[in-house]
Amino acid sequence: MSQVLDFVGRVIKAGCSIVYPVRRGSDMRLHRMQVQQVVPGDGDRPPQITGFNSDGRRVNVQNVNNVVVAVPLGDPE
């Protein structure tokens, strides 16, 4: 199984805290998400990260090239 890497080359694992960009109209923000599941991509589908954002909403992120691991698994916040 291949590993899913963030923008700077760190491995994204379940339990990590990541930061990803969100655009609403002309407003750009960074949102934080607690990763619950990481599905590596295959030839037809890109990698996908599933988790819960700071508002408690379930989020699916497919563009892993724009995410950064803020708190790796096992590190204190």
Number of C-alpha atoms within 10 A of each C-alpha: 7 9 14 19 18 18 12 11 11 13 15 23 20 16 17 20 23 23 19 19 14 11 9 7 6 6 7 10 11 12 14 19 27 23 23 16 16 19 18 15 15 10 5 6 10 14 19 16 25 18 22 16 19 10 9 10 10 14 15 16 17 16 14 17 14 13 22 22 24 16 15 18 15 8 9 6 7
